[in-house]
């Protein structure tokens, strides 16, 4: 079972994520601290070990949010518990916050993350390249 608590800035450095991107970008102290202050992110742990972090942050476009998640390899050992944790978190976000649309960038060379984002109801809307890496931009409309 994955237990959850509010995200703390130092949590992002606690593990190496499965998706080979973002760790160095998310270690930027100001960004991690802003995520913590937002209250829109959580940390998951198993047996006291941090195994995942994720959340949603509002974007400049009114009603839109950017979903993000970082999973450790240990989450692959608990795929059902991991998906339950993620779906429960997404349900809370969708029911609690006034987002009209959520977007998420997913590396196109990470099939596990592509499958997971599809299971969460996101659809590929475009592809973009950043820092030489191709990402799919996945979107999900929220009913309000």
MDAnalysis code that builds the backbone (N, CA, C; Angstrom):
import MDAnalysis as mda
import numpy as np

u = mda.Universe.empty(432, n_residues=144, atom_resindex=np.repeat(np.arange(144), 3), trajectory=True)
u.add_TopologyAttr("name", ["N", "CA", "C"] * 144)
u.add_TopologyAttr("resid", np.arange(1, 145))
u.add_TopologyAttr("resname", ["UNK", "UNK", "UNK", "UNK", "UNK", "UNK", "UNK", "UNK", "UNK", "UNK", "UNK", "UNK", "UNK", "UNK", "UNK", "UNK", "UNK", "UNK", "UNK", "UNK", "UNK", "UNK", "UNK", "UNK", "UNK", "UNK", "UNK", "UNK", "UNK", "UNK", "UNK", "UNK", "UNK", "UNK", "UNK", "UNK", "UNK", "UNK", "UNK", "UNK", "UNK", "UNK", "UNK", "UNK", "UNK", "UNK", "UNK", "UNK", "UNK", "UNK", "UNK", "UNK", "UNK", "UNK", "UNK", "UNK", "UNK", "UNK", "UNK", "UNK", "UNK", "UNK", "UNK", "UNK", "UNK", "UNK", "UNK", "UNK", "UNK", "UNK", "UNK", "UNK", "UNK", "UNK", "UNK", "UNK", "UNK", "UNK", "UNK", "UNK", "UNK", "UNK", "UNK", "UNK", "UNK", "UNK", "UNK", "UNK", "UNK", "UNK", "UNK", "UNK", "UNK", "UNK", "UNK", "UNK", "UNK", "UNK", "UNK", "UNK", "UNK", "UNK", "UNK", "UNK", "UNK", "UNK", "UNK", "UNK", "UNK", "UNK", "UNK", "UNK", "UNK", "UNK", "UNK", "UNK", "UNK", "UNK", "UNK", "UNK", "UNK", "UNK", "UNK", "UNK", "UNK", "UNK", "UNK", "UNK", "UNK", "UNK", "UNK", "UNK", "UNK", "UNK", "UNK", "UNK", "UNK", "UNK", "UNK", "UNK", "UNK", "UNK", "UNK", "UNK"])
u.atoms.positions = np.array([
    [0.840, -1.174, 0.000],
    [0.000, 0.000, 0.000],
    [0.891, 1.245, 0.000],
    [0.467, 2.235, -0.767],
    [1.189, 3.499, -0.822],
    [0.483, 4.494, 0.093],
    [1.232, 5.032, 1.030],
    [0.702, 6.050, 1.930],
    [1.061, 7.417, 1.365],
    [0.247, 8.409, 1.688],
    [0.405, 9.723, 1.090],
    [0.504, 10.790, 2.176],
    [1.328, 11.786, 1.899],
    [1.411, 12.967, 2.747],
    [1.654, 14.171, 1.850],
    [1.464, 15.386, 2.358],
    [1.741, 16.564, 1.533],
    [3.196, 16.590, 1.062],
    [3.401, 17.064, -0.137],
    [4.725, 17.163, -0.751],
    [5.593, 18.159, 0.010],
    [6.861, 17.803, 0.172],
    [7.873, 18.703, 0.726],
    [8.952, 18.878, -0.333],
    [9.538, 20.049, -0.401],
    [10.512, 20.365, -1.454],
    [11.635, 19.332, -1.560],
    [12.099, 18.829, -0.435],
    [13.225, 17.881, -0.476],
    [12.825, 16.497, -0.997],
    [11.532, 16.199, -1.096],
    [11.076, 14.881, -1.543],
    [11.506, 14.573, -2.970],
    [11.590, 15.586, -3.809],
    [11.893, 15.368, -5.221],
    [13.292, 14.781, -5.415],
    [14.167, 14.970, -4.429],
    [15.536, 14.447, -4.515],
    [15.680, 13.074, -3.876],
    [14.589, 12.518, -3.355],
    [14.668, 11.288, -2.568],
    [14.819, 10.016, -3.402],
    [14.580, 10.101, -4.716],
    [14.672, 8.901, -5.552],
    [14.937, 9.301, -6.991],
    [15.372, 8.310, -7.781],
    [15.579, 8.520, -9.213],
    [14.299, 8.095, -9.923],
    [13.679, 9.003, -10.694],
    [12.417, 8.648, -11.351],
    [12.599, 7.678, -12.518],
    [11.548, 6.886, -12.780],
    [11.548, 5.942, -13.893],
    [11.674, 6.693, -15.209],
    [10.884, 7.749, -15.370],
    [10.934, 8.537, -16.592],
    [12.239, 9.320, -16.583],
    [13.090, 9.113, -17.583],
    [14.430, 9.713, -17.563],
    [14.445, 11.190, -17.942],
    [13.700, 11.990, -17.200],
    [13.679, 13.435, -17.448],
    [13.199, 14.147, -16.194],
    [13.562, 15.375, -16.107],
    [12.940, 16.227, -15.117],
    [13.584, 16.263, -13.755],
    [14.336, 15.243, -13.388],
    [14.869, 15.235, -12.029],
    [15.722, 16.469, -11.781],
    [16.647, 16.754, -12.697],
    [17.495, 17.925, -12.511],
    [16.688, 19.212, -12.595],
    [15.684, 19.245, -13.448],
    [14.863, 20.441, -13.573],
    [14.037, 20.676, -12.315],
    [13.519, 19.605, -11.735],
    [12.675, 19.762, -10.554],
    [13.465, 19.971, -9.268],
    [14.775, 19.789, -9.323],
    [15.578, 20.009, -8.128],
    [15.833, 21.502, -7.912],
    [15.480, 22.332, -8.877],
    [15.643, 23.771, -8.716],
    [14.923, 24.153, -7.421],
    [15.654, 24.650, -6.414],
    [15.028, 24.886, -5.100],
    [13.784, 25.766, -5.136],
    [13.812, 26.856, -5.882],
    [12.648, 27.742, -5.912],
    [11.416, 27.033, -6.464],
    [11.598, 26.202, -7.491],
    [10.469, 25.489, -8.090],
    [9.905, 24.468, -7.107],
    [10.776, 23.672, -6.499],
    [10.317, 22.662, -5.542],
    [9.616, 23.322, -4.356],
    [10.131, 24.451, -3.895],
    [9.497, 25.154, -2.775],
    [8.146, 25.739, -3.180],
    [8.039, 26.236, -4.409],
    [6.756, 26.760, -4.892],
    [5.729, 25.638, -4.976],
    [6.163, 24.452, -5.419],
    [5.265, 23.298, -5.487],
    [4.778, 22.947, -4.083],
    [5.678, 22.956, -3.125],
    [5.294, 22.661, -1.742],
    [4.274, 23.682, -1.229],
    [4.525, 24.956, -1.454],
    [3.626, 26.012, -0.978],
    [2.247, 25.948, -1.620],
    [2.168, 25.423, -2.840],
    [0.891, 25.403, -3.553],
    [-0.139, 24.521, -2.870],
    [0.320, 23.490, -2.182],
    [-0.609, 22.554, -1.566],
    [-1.280, 21.628, -2.560],
    [-0.828, 21.655, -3.810],
    [-1.434, 20.834, -4.863],
    [-0.540, 19.663, -5.270],
    [0.277, 19.191, -4.336],
    [1.161, 18.070, -4.632],
    [1.263, 17.163, -3.409],
    [1.496, 15.886, -3.690],
    [1.629, 14.903, -2.616],
    [2.849, 14.027, -2.854],
    [3.249, 13.354, -1.800],
    [4.353, 12.401, -1.849],
    [3.824, 11.058, -1.382],
    [4.191, 10.008, -2.115],
    [3.791, 8.667, -1.731],
    [4.983, 7.907, -1.181],
    [4.721, 7.065, -0.196],
    [5.810, 6.285, 0.381],
    [5.321, 4.893, 0.764],
    [6.260, 3.965, 0.727],
    [6.028, 2.574, 1.104],
    [7.076, 2.213, 2.139],
    [6.653, 1.690, 3.270],
    [7.574, 1.312, 4.348],
    [8.546, 2.442, 4.681],
    [8.055, 3.662, 4.712],
    [8.877, 4.811, 5.070],
    [9.768, 5.335, 3.962],
    [9.788, 4.670, 2.807],
    [10.628, 5.078, 1.684],
    [9.794, 5.863, 0.671],
    [10.267, 7.051, 0.300],
    [9.573, 7.852, -0.700],
    [9.709, 7.165, -2.049],
    [8.561, 6.945, -2.709],
    [8.566, 6.229, -3.987],
    [7.937, 7.022, -5.130],
    [7.248, 8.124, -4.813],
    [6.615, 8.906, -5.874],
    [6.191, 10.276, -5.354],
    [6.110, 11.196, -6.296],
    [5.624, 12.547, -6.018],
    [4.784, 12.962, -7.217],
    [3.778, 13.752, -6.969],
    [2.983, 14.233, -8.083],
    [2.035, 15.326, -7.658],
    [1.521, 16.002, -8.654],
    [0.578, 17.066, -8.359],
    [0.117, 17.764, -9.619],
    [-0.527, 18.886, -9.412],
    [-1.022, 19.717, -10.501],
    [-0.721, 21.153, -10.126],
    [-0.287, 21.939, -11.095],
    [-0.122, 23.361, -10.812],
    [-0.846, 24.157, -11.888],
    [-1.468, 25.254, -11.469],
    [-2.184, 26.094, -12.432],
    [-1.212, 26.692, -13.447],
    [-1.682, 26.886, -14.666],
    [-0.861, 27.530, -15.686],
    [-1.378, 28.954, -15.895],
    [-0.723, 29.669, -16.777],
    [-1.142, 31.040, -17.059],
    [-2.503, 31.092, -17.745],
    [-2.869, 30.005, -18.425],
    [-4.166, 29.967, -19.101],
    [-5.252, 29.621, -18.077],
    [-6.189, 30.518, -17.902],
    [-7.241, 30.356, -16.890],
    [-7.956, 29.009, -17.045],
    [-8.088, 28.305, -15.926],
    [-8.803, 27.039, -15.920],
    [-7.965, 25.836, -16.316],
    [-6.706, 26.056, -16.672],
    [-5.839, 24.951, -17.082],
    [-4.826, 24.629, -15.992],
    [-4.512, 23.361, -15.873],
    [-3.502, 22.906, -14.935],
    [-2.532, 21.969, -15.620],
    [-1.320, 21.930, -15.114],
    [-0.272, 21.047, -15.625],
    [-0.067, 19.930, -14.609],
    [-0.405, 18.701, -15.003],
    [-0.227, 17.544, -14.121],
    [1.200, 17.021, -14.265],
    [1.763, 16.594, -13.156],
    [3.113, 16.021, -13.190],
    [3.192, 14.886, -12.175],
    [4.060, 13.949, -12.471],
    [4.290, 12.833, -11.552],
    [5.689, 12.295, -11.778],
    [6.292, 11.847, -10.717],
    [7.588, 11.177, -10.782],
    [7.455, 9.904, -9.965],
    [7.716, 8.769, -10.605],
    [7.597, 7.462, -9.973],
    [8.967, 6.813, -9.874],
    [9.230, 6.127, -8.778],
    [10.480, 5.378, -8.639],
    [10.297, 3.989, -9.238],
    [11.397, 3.272, -9.392],
    [11.325, 1.900, -9.892],
    [10.513, 1.012, -8.955],
    [10.515, 1.336, -7.673],
    [9.760, 0.524, -6.722],
    [8.263, 0.526, -7.049],
    [7.772, 1.601, -7.644],
    [6.355, 1.661, -8.031],
    [6.023, 0.587, -9.052],
    [7.006, 0.182, -9.852],
    [6.773, -0.865, -10.848],
    [6.492, -2.207, -10.179],
    [6.936, -2.378, -8.942],
    [6.662, -3.606, -8.197],
    [5.228, -3.634, -7.668],
    [4.596, -2.466, -7.620],
    [3.239, -2.334, -7.085],
    [2.357, -1.587, -8.087],
    [2.175, -2.132, -9.295],
    [1.454, -1.375, -10.328],
    [-0.002, -1.072, -9.968],
    [-0.693, -1.994, -9.332],
    [-2.094, -1.763, -8.994],
    [-2.204, -0.697, -7.905],
    [-1.400, -0.808, -6.866],
    [-1.422, 0.192, -5.792],
    [-1.021, 1.559, -6.328],
    [-0.057, 1.591, -7.228],
    [0.390, 2.859, -7.803],
    [-0.730, 3.513, -8.605],
    [-1.400, 2.747, -9.462],
    [-2.485, 3.316, -10.259],
    [-3.653, 3.742, -9.367],
    [-3.939, 2.997, -8.319],
    [-5.003, 3.412, -7.399],
    [-4.647, 4.743, -6.744],
    [-3.396, 4.884, -6.327],
    [-2.933, 6.119, -5.695],
    [-3.065, 7.291, -6.662],
    [-2.627, 7.082, -7.893],
    [-2.674, 8.157, -8.887],
    [-4.118, 8.518, -9.217],
    [-4.964, 7.513, -9.437],
    [-6.368, 7.789, -9.765],
    [-7.080, 8.494, -8.617],
    [-6.811, 8.084, -7.392],
    [-7.433, 8.742, -6.239],
    [-6.999, 10.206, -6.178],
    [-5.726, 10.457, -6.401],
    [-5.233, 11.832, -6.398],
    [-5.861, 12.664, -7.507],
    [-5.974, 12.094, -8.696],
    [-6.591, 12.810, -9.817],
    [-8.062, 13.103, -9.522],
    [-8.761, 12.150, -8.907],
    [-10.164, 12.376, -8.554],
    [-10.300, 13.541, -7.580],
    [-9.404, 13.616, -6.598],
    [-9.444, 14.718, -5.642],
    [-9.233, 16.039, -6.365],
    [-8.244, 16.091, -7.243],
    [-7.967, 17.320, -7.992],
    [-9.181, 17.716, -8.826],
    [-9.731, 16.750, -9.555],
    [-10.848, 17.044, -10.458],
    [-12.104, 17.480, -9.707],
    [-12.315, 16.943, -8.519],
    [-13.520, 17.272, -7.757],
    [-13.356, 18.522, -6.904],
    [-12.127, 18.895, -6.577],
    [-11.881, 19.954, -5.616],
    [-11.486, 21.285, -6.235],
    [-10.734, 21.247, -7.307],
    [-10.179, 22.471, -7.871],
    [-10.875, 22.821, -9.183],
    [-10.993, 24.096, -9.489],
    [-11.758, 24.515, -10.668],
    [-10.988, 24.447, -11.991],
    [-10.304, 23.340, -12.219],
    [-9.624, 23.167, -13.499],
    [-10.635, 22.741, -14.554],
    [-10.511, 23.321, -15.738],
    [-11.336, 22.909, -16.869],
    [-10.599, 21.901, -17.732],
    [-9.276, 21.990, -17.719],
    [-8.459, 21.081, -18.518],
    [-7.134, 20.850, -17.814],
    [-6.688, 19.602, -17.862],
    [-5.361, 19.250, -17.357],
    [-4.515, 18.808, -18.533],
    [-3.246, 19.178, -18.503],
    [-2.289, 18.778, -19.534],
    [-1.096, 18.120, -18.855],
    [-0.424, 17.255, -19.572],
    [0.777, 16.601, -19.059],
    [1.721, 16.322, -20.219],
    [2.991, 16.586, -20.006],
    [4.027, 16.282, -20.994],
    [4.625, 14.926, -20.640],
    [4.692, 14.031, -21.624],
    [5.233, 12.688, -21.399],
    [6.261, 12.382, -22.484],
    [7.426, 11.930, -22.045],
    [8.449, 11.526, -23.016],
    [7.900, 10.413, -23.882],
    [8.139, 10.518, -25.179],
    [7.614, 9.530, -26.104],
    [8.463, 8.265, -26.170],
    [9.582, 8.251, -25.464],
    [10.396, 7.036, -25.404],
    [10.218, 6.317, -24.063],
    [9.113, 6.573, -23.397],
    [8.824, 5.940, -22.107],
    [7.435, 5.297, -22.173],
    [7.344, 4.079, -22.753],
    [6.043, 3.446, -22.986],
    [5.213, 3.238, -21.718],
    [5.843, 2.974, -20.587],
    [5.085, 2.780, -19.353],
    [4.309, 4.047, -18.988],
    [4.944, 5.208, -19.124],
    [4.283, 6.467, -18.779],
    [3.189, 6.809, -19.802],
    [3.409, 6.464, -21.063],
    [2.388, 6.692, -22.092],
    [1.150, 5.855, -21.785],
    [1.353, 4.596, -21.425],
    [0.234, 3.722, -21.077],
    [-0.507, 4.257, -19.850],
    [0.244, 4.685, -18.847],
    [-0.357, 5.179, -17.619],
    [-1.206, 6.427, -17.870],
    [-0.693, 7.378, -18.641],
    [-1.428, 8.617, -18.880],
    [-2.731, 8.330, -19.641],
    [-2.685, 7.350, -20.540],
    [-3.900, 6.942, -21.243],
    [-4.925, 6.326, -20.302],
    [-4.466, 5.543, -19.332],
    [-5.365, 4.927, -18.356],
    [-6.032, 5.980, -17.466],
    [-5.428, 7.148, -17.374],
    [-5.986, 8.233, -16.567],
    [-6.964, 9.101, -17.357],
    [-7.194, 8.748, -18.626],
    [-8.163, 9.468, -19.429],
    [-7.599, 10.625, -20.232],
    [-6.290, 10.740, -20.305],
    [-5.658, 11.784, -21.106],
    [-5.496, 11.296, -22.538],
    [-5.561, 12.210, -23.491],
    [-5.382, 11.877, -24.905],
    [-4.256, 12.729, -25.482],
    [-3.501, 12.153, -26.392],
    [-2.418, 12.876, -27.055],
    [-3.010, 13.981, -27.923],
    [-2.562, 15.222, -27.695],
    [-3.078, 16.348, -28.465],
    [-2.024, 16.969, -29.371],
    [-0.756, 16.806, -29.026],
    [0.316, 17.323, -29.877],
    [1.649, 16.753, -29.412],
    [2.667, 16.923, -30.226],
    [4.022, 16.554, -29.818],
    [4.890, 17.801, -29.881],
    [5.866, 17.830, -28.997],
    [6.803, 18.948, -28.936],
    [8.184, 18.399, -28.662],
    [9.180, 19.159, -29.064],
    [10.563, 18.787, -28.779],
    [11.181, 19.862, -27.904],
    [11.822, 19.431, -26.842],
    [12.520, 20.346, -25.934],
    [13.822, 19.687, -25.511],
    [14.897, 20.427, -25.595],
    [16.222, 19.914, -25.226],
    [16.553, 18.622, -25.972],
    [16.078, 18.511, -27.223],
    [16.354, 17.341, -28.046],
    [15.523, 16.113, -27.719],
    [14.518, 16.257, -26.879],
    [13.673, 15.136, -26.465],
    [12.252, 15.381, -26.970],
    [11.640, 14.333, -27.541],
    [10.272, 14.452, -28.032],
    [9.296, 14.079, -26.927],
    [8.336, 14.969, -26.710],
    [7.298, 14.771, -25.702],
    [5.943, 14.750, -26.372],
    [5.048, 13.967, -25.826],
    [3.652, 14.057, -26.198],
    [2.979, 14.957, -25.180],
    [2.163, 15.867, -25.654],
    [1.364, 16.684, -24.753],
    [-0.009, 16.030, -24.709],
    [-0.376, 15.557, -23.537],
    [-1.632, 14.848, -23.328],
    [-2.585, 15.763, -22.569],
    [-3.852, 15.748, -22.950],
    [-4.827, 16.636, -22.336],
    [-6.063, 15.857, -21.896],
    [-6.714, 16.410, -20.877],
    [-7.949, 15.823, -20.364],
    [-8.877, 16.965, -19.965],
    [-10.068, 16.972, -20.542],
    [-11.075, 17.974, -20.177],
    [-11.754, 17.537, -18.884],
    [-11.956, 18.502, -18.008],
    [-12.629, 18.239, -16.733],
    [-14.016, 18.871, -16.836],
    [-15.035, 18.144, -16.447],
    [-16.406, 18.665, -16.527],
    [-16.683, 19.542, -15.320],
    [-17.140, 20.738, -15.616],
    [-17.544, 21.670, -14.547],
    [-18.834, 22.305, -14.916],
])
